[in-house]
């Protein structure tokens, strides 16, 4: 009973390219297809039970560092908002700003946000008088609790009877991890869907069958555009009307993908491979083969550069320029901001702490905790140095794997088709100048290769 489990579902077993690993708290090692790697090794789950506790170098200094950090966190309006509304709250923020990827990034705002936003999940249902949102939850020792616990309307056909694979849908009546912003965006606006139960169901399906909801939603959106353009036909979908806004199609395709059947086998390839297979690679909203998160780069200039230069492909967690991006729709100063936050993100990830908590207090506080917990002397400068070494080591790996400057780019749609509405109305995502400045700040040459003196300085 004290063991904790991380496992894959059917998607990992059948080799869905974006299968993930899910733990028993409905949290996932979500991106880059690590669940498919486990499946390829015929490894279903890993169970662990801790027996030794954790020792820190200086317990008194560690307690003092934690106490001073908590004094900042507890009264923080940002922390309180995350606790009460979770990341789901961002759906309204990005929609109003005009940075919400909609219908495979054709649009940057979605007219159907209200039925699926953070307020909608609190509205009591007619069937049982209960809201979809049951409460929040926290990861171990977290003072925020941004996680959600949700249920689906028990009278919905989505959770009654057998699913098309012969499984029992009754399991989805149980509470599960609720909607995060990225899940709501990927199955909602990106696919043109405003059906809350359908979005919740597909989210639950991802939890149970181990699929990355970002990649699944963005790939389905690409398939929907391919269908609307006549590239994918009814013959390919077994008669399924795979158009934007069709909630029934979203649900059915997600189920087929989890089990690697029918059109789901193509969806399971991911957006880049799917669009390449059907001869329309420009409809793939990906960077280095990984699908877009929920921030349109036409409005968010720093995030545009972060997407293009992320070592693991398109990612919103490898740099955090968002506050500055929402403050001004310009490229000025964004190259340095992206570089510094990428380095800091590498250091934060190495500590095993959460990126969300770390945006709510100055990074010096994390350095103080690290200094007290670990042997040796740690300060913010050393943390940044570690992050920079990590970033350059990853870059060297990518270069050895065949990546080049040409891969530090964004999809044509975002660089050629202007945003329609919002703060960046009429603008595209042009990173040309920022990229050159970024390479210079990194100590790389014009092709994005680390200079010898940079590697020497970093002892790589």
C-alpha positions in Angstrom: 0.0 0.0 0.0 3.0 2.4 0.4 4.3 1.8 -3.1 3.9 4.4 -5.8 3.4 3.5 -9.4 4.2 5.0 -12.8 2.8 3.1 -15.7 1.8 3.1 -19.3 -1.6 2.4 -20.8 -2.7 0.8 -24.1 -1.2 3.8 -26.1 2.3 3.0 -24.8 1.8 -0.7 -25.6 0.8 -0.1 -29.2 3.6 2.4 -29.8 1.7 5.7 -30.1 4.5 8.2 -30.7 3.3 10.6 -28.0 2.5 8.0 -25.4 3.4 9.1 -21.9 4.0 7.7 -18.5 1.3 8.4 -15.9 1.7 8.1 -12.1 -1.0 7.2 -9.5 -1.6 10.9 -8.9 -2.8 11.4 -12.5 0.4 13.3 -13.2 2.4 12.5 -16.3 5.8 12.4 -17.7 4.0 13.9 -20.5 5.9 14.8 -23.7 8.3 13.3 -26.2 6.9 9.8 -26.3 8.6 8.2 -23.3 5.6 5.9 -22.8 6.3 4.4 -26.3 9.8 3.8 -25.2 8.6 1.8 -22.2 6.2 0.0 -24.4 8.9 -1.0 -26.9 10.8 -2.5 -24.0 7.7 -4.4 -22.8 7.8 -2.5 -19.5 4.3 -1.9 -18.2 5.0 -0.2 -14.9 7.6 0.8 -12.3 6.7 0.5 -8.6 8.8 2.1 -5.9 8.6 2.3 -2.1 10.8 4.8 -0.2 12.3 3.5 3.0 15.2 5.9 3.9 13.9 9.4 4.0 15.8 12.5 2.7 18.8 14.1 4.4 19.9 17.7 3.8 23.3 19.1 4.5 22.2 21.9 6.9 18.7 21.2 8.3 18.4 24.5 10.2 19.5 26.6 7.2 17.1 24.6 5.0 14.2 25.3 7.3 15.0 29.0 7.4 15.2 29.1 3.6 11.9 27.3 3.2 10.2 29.6 5.8 11.4 32.8 4.0 10.1 31.4 0.7 6.8 30.4 2.1 6.4 34.0 3.5 6.4 35.1 -0.1 4.3 32.3 -1.5 1.4 32.3 1.0 0.1 35.8 0.4 0.8 35.8 -3.3 -2.3 36.5 -5.5 -0.7 34.4 -8.2 -0.5 31.4 -5.8 -4.0 31.9 -4.7 -5.3 32.1 -8.3 -3.4 28.9 -9.2 -4.9 27.2 -6.1 -8.5 28.2 -6.8 -8.6 28.1 -10.6 -5.6 26.1 -11.7 -3.8 26.5 -15.0 -7.3 26.3 -16.6 -7.7 30.0 -15.9 -5.2 30.8 -18.7 -7.9 29.9 -21.3 -9.6 33.2 -20.9 -6.3 35.1 -20.6 -4.9 33.8 -23.9 -8.2 34.1 -25.7 -8.6 37.8 -24.7 -5.0 38.5 -25.6 -5.2 36.8 -29.0 -2.7 34.1 -28.4 -5.0 31.0 -28.1 -4.2 28.6 -31.0 -7.5 27.8 -32.6 -8.5 25.3 -35.3 -5.0 24.2 -36.0 -3.7 27.8 -35.6 -5.9 29.2 -38.4 -7.2 31.6 -35.7 -5.9 33.1 -32.4 -9.2 33.5 -30.6 -12.0 31.0 -30.0 -15.7 32.1 -29.9 -16.6 29.0 -27.8 -14.5 29.5 -24.7 -17.2 30.2 -22.2 -18.7 26.7 -22.1 -15.3 25.1 -21.4 -13.4 27.7 -19.3 -12.5 27.6 -15.6 -16.0 29.1 -14.7 -17.8 26.4 -16.7 -16.4 23.5 -14.7 -17.9 25.1 -11.5 -21.5 25.2 -12.8 -23.8 22.5 -11.3 -25.1 20.0 -13.8 -28.8 19.4 -14.3 -28.5 15.7 -13.9 -27.1 15.5 -10.4 -26.6 19.1 -9.2 -22.8 18.7 -9.0 -20.2 20.6 -11.0 -17.6 18.9 -13.1 -14.9 20.3 -10.8 -14.8 18.4 -7.6 -11.8 20.1 -6.0 -8.1 20.7 -6.2 -5.1 18.6 -5.3 -1.4 19.1 -4.7 1.8 17.2 -5.5 3.9 16.2 -2.5 4.5 19.0 -0.1 3.2 21.7 -2.5 1.8 24.9 -1.1 -0.2 25.7 -4.2 -2.4 22.7 -5.2 -3.0 23.7 -8.8 -4.1 20.2 -9.8 -7.8 19.5 -10.5 -10.1 16.6 -9.6 -13.1 16.3 -11.9 -16.0 14.0 -12.9 -18.1 13.6 -16.0 -21.9 13.9 -16.0 -22.9 10.3 -14.9 -25.8 10.4 -17.3 -23.7 11.1 -20.3 -23.4 8.3 -22.9 -19.7 8.9 -22.8 -19.5 7.0 -19.5 -22.2 4.4 -20.0 -22.1 1.1 -21.8 -19.2 -0.3 -23.7 -16.6 1.6 -25.7 -16.0 0.6 -29.3 -13.1 -1.6 -28.2 -15.4 -3.6 -25.9 -14.1 -2.0 -22.7 -16.3 -0.7 -19.9 -16.9 3.0 -20.0 -18.2 2.9 -16.4 -14.7 3.4 -15.2 -14.8 7.0 -16.4 -17.5 7.8 -13.9 -14.8 7.8 -11.2 -13.1 11.1 -10.4 -9.9 11.7 -12.3 -7.4 14.5 -13.0 -9.3 17.5 -14.2 -8.6 19.9 -17.0 -5.3 21.8 -17.1 -4.9 24.7 -19.5 -3.0 22.7 -22.0 -5.6 19.9 -22.1 -8.5 22.4 -22.4 -6.7 24.2 -25.2 -5.7 21.1 -27.1 -9.1 19.4 -27.2 -11.1 22.6 -27.1 -10.1 25.6 -29.3 -7.4 23.8 -31.2 -10.1 21.3 -32.5 -12.9 23.9 -32.4 -14.7 22.0 -29.6 -16.9 23.6 -27.0 -18.4 20.4 -25.4 -17.1 20.2 -21.8 -18.0 16.5 -21.2 -16.3 15.5 -24.5 -13.1 17.4 -23.5 -13.2 15.9 -20.0 -13.7 12.4 -21.4 -10.8 12.6 -23.8 -8.7 14.0 -20.9 -9.7 11.0 -18.7 -8.9 8.7 -21.7 -5.4 10.2 -21.8 -4.9 9.6 -18.1 -6.0 6.0 -18.4 -4.4 5.0 -21.6 -1.2 7.2 -21.3 -1.3 9.8 -24.1 0.1 13.3 -24.1 -3.0 15.5 -24.4 -1.1 18.3 -26.1 0.2 16.1 -28.9 -3.0 14.2 -29.3 -5.2 17.3 -29.6 -2.8 19.1 -32.0 -2.5 16.0 -34.1 -6.3 15.6 -34.3 -6.6 19.3 -35.2 -4.1 18.6 -38.1 -6.2 15.6 -39.2 -9.4 17.8 -39.1 -7.8 20.3 -41.4 -6.6 17.6 -43.7 -10.2 16.2 -43.7 -11.8 19.6 -44.4 -9.4 20.1 -47.3 -10.3 16.7 -48.8 -6.9 15.1 -48.2 -8.2 12.7 -45.6 -11.5 11.3 -46.8 -14.5 9.4 -45.3 -12.9 6.3 -46.6 -9.9 6.9 -44.4 -12.0 7.7 -41.4 -14.5 4.8 -41.8 -17.3 7.3 -42.4 -16.4 9.6 -39.4 -17.0 13.3 -40.1 -13.7 14.6 -38.9 -14.5 18.3 -39.1 -13.6 21.1 -36.6 -16.2 21.3 -33.9 -17.4 17.7 -34.1 -17.2 16.5 -30.5 -18.3 13.0 -31.3 -15.4 12.7 -33.8 -12.9 14.0 -31.3 -14.0 11.3 -28.8 -14.0 8.5 -31.4 -10.7 9.4 -32.9 -9.1 9.7 -29.4 -10.3 6.1 -28.6 -9.0 4.7 -31.9 -5.7 6.4 -31.3 -5.3 4.9 -27.8 -5.7 1.4 -29.3 -3.9 2.0 -32.6 -6.9 1.2 -34.7 -8.3 2.7 -38.0 -7.5 6.3 -38.5 -6.2 6.3 -35.0 -3.1 4.5 -36.2 -2.3 7.5 -38.4 -3.1 10.0 -35.5 -0.7 8.0 -33.3 2.2 9.0 -35.6 2.0 12.6 -34.4 1.3 15.7 -36.4 4.6 15.9 -38.3 4.5 12.3 -39.5 0.8 12.5 -40.2 1.0 15.6 -42.4 4.0 14.3 -44.2 2.3 11.0 -44.9 -0.6 12.9 -46.6 1.7 15.2 -48.4 0.8 18.4 -46.5 3.7 19.0 -44.0 2.9 22.7 -43.8 -0.3 21.8 -41.8 1.8 20.3 -39.0 2.0 22.8 -36.0 5.3 21.4 -34.7 8.9 22.3 -34.0 11.5 19.6 -34.4 8.6 17.1 -34.6 6.9 18.1 -31.3 3.5 19.7 -31.3 2.6 23.2 -30.2 1.5 24.0 -26.7 -1.3 26.5 -26.1 0.5 29.8 -26.8 0.4 31.2 -30.4 3.8 32.6 -31.2 2.5 35.4 -33.4 1.4 37.4 -30.3 4.0 36.1 -27.9 7.4 37.0 -29.3 9.6 35.6 -26.6 7.7 32.3 -26.7 8.2 32.2 -30.4 11.9 32.2 -30.0 11.6 29.7 -27.1 9.6 27.3 -29.3 12.1 27.5 -32.1 15.2 26.9 -30.0 13.9 24.4 -27.5 16.2 21.4 -27.6 13.4 18.8 -27.2 11.1 20.4 -29.8 8.2 22.8 -29.2 7.8 23.4 -25.5 6.4 26.0 -23.2 8.3 24.7 -20.1 11.9 25.2 -21.3 11.7 29.0 -21.0 9.3 31.3 -19.3 9.1 34.6 -21.1 5.3 34.8 -20.8 5.0 37.7 -18.3 7.1 39.9 -20.5 5.3 38.7 -23.6 1.9 39.7 -22.3 3.4 43.1 -21.2 4.5 44.0 -24.7 4.1 42.6 -28.2 7.6 43.3 -29.4 10.9 41.4 -29.9 13.0 43.9 -28.0 15.0 42.2 -25.2 13.4 38.9 -25.8 16.5 37.0 -27.0 18.4 37.7 -23.7 15.2 36.9 -21.7 14.8 33.5 -23.5 18.4 32.6 -23.0 18.4 33.4 -19.3 15.1 31.7 -18.5 16.2 28.6 -20.5 19.3 28.3 -18.4 17.3 28.8 -15.2 14.8 26.2 -16.3 17.5 23.7 -16.8 18.8 24.3 -13.3 15.2 24.2 -11.8 14.4 20.9 -13.5 17.6 19.4 -12.2 16.5 20.1 -8.6 13.3 18.2 -9.1 11.2 21.2 -8.1 8.2 22.6 -9.9 8.5 25.3 -12.5 5.2 26.9 -11.4 6.3 27.5 -7.8 9.6 28.9 -9.0 7.9 31.7 -11.1 6.3 33.0 -7.9 9.4 33.9 -5.9 12.8 35.2 -6.8 15.2 32.5 -8.0 17.7 33.5 -5.2 15.4 31.7 -2.8 15.7 28.4 -4.6 19.5 28.9 -4.6 19.3 29.4 -0.8 17.4 26.1 -0.4 19.8 24.3 -2.7 22.8 25.6 -0.8 21.3 24.4 2.5 20.2 21.0 1.1 23.4 20.1 -0.8 27.1 19.8 -0.1 29.3 22.7 -1.5 28.5 26.3 -2.1 25.5 27.2 -4.2 24.2 30.6 -5.4 22.2 31.9 -8.2 25.2 32.4 -10.5 26.3 28.8 -10.1 22.7 27.6 -10.8 22.6 29.6 -14.0 26.0 28.2 -15.0 24.7 24.6 -14.5 21.6 25.4 -16.6 23.8 26.9 -19.3 26.0 23.7 -19.4 22.9 21.6 -19.6 21.5 23.6 -22.5 24.8 23.5 -24.4 25.2 19.7 -23.8 21.7 19.1 -25.2 22.5 21.3 -28.2 25.6 19.2 -28.8 23.5 16.1 -28.7 21.1 17.5 -31.2 23.8 18.6 -33.6 25.3 15.1 -33.4 21.9 13.7 -34.2 21.7 15.8 -37.4 19.8 18.9 -36.3 20.9 22.2 -37.8 20.1 25.9 -37.8 17.2 25.1 -40.2 15.4 23.2 -37.4 15.3 26.3 -35.2 12.2 27.5 -36.9 8.4 27.8 -36.7 5.6 26.4 -38.9 5.0 28.5 -42.1 1.5 29.3 -40.9 2.7 31.4 -38.0 5.5 33.1 -40.0 3.4 33.9 -43.1 -0.2 34.1 -42.1 -0.9 37.1 -39.9 -2.9 36.8 -36.7 -6.5 37.7 -37.1 -7.5 39.7 -34.0 -6.0 40.2 -30.6 -3.0 42.2 -29.5 -0.9 41.0 -32.5 -3.6 41.6 -35.1 -2.0 41.5 -38.5 1.4 40.3 -37.2 3.4 37.2 -37.9 6.0 35.4 -35.9 9.3 36.7 -37.3 12.3 35.4 -35.2 15.1 36.2 -37.7 16.7 39.1 -35.8 16.0 37.5 -32.4 17.6 34.2 -33.5 20.8 35.9 -34.6 21.0 37.8 -31.3 20.3 34.6 -29.3 23.1 32.7 -31.0 25.5 35.5 -30.2 24.4 35.6 -26.5 24.8 31.8 -26.3 28.4 32.0 -27.7 27.4 30.0 -30.8 28.4 30.7 -34.4 26.0 31.8 -37.1 24.9 28.2 -37.7 24.0 27.7 -34.1 27.1 25.6 -33.3 28.8 26.3 -29.9 32.1 28.0 -30.3 35.3 26.3 -29.0 35.8 29.1 -26.4 32.2 28.6 -25.2 32.7 24.9 -24.7 36.0 25.5 -23.0 34.4 28.1 -20.6 31.6 25.6 -19.8 34.1 22.7 -19.5 32.2 20.6 -22.1 
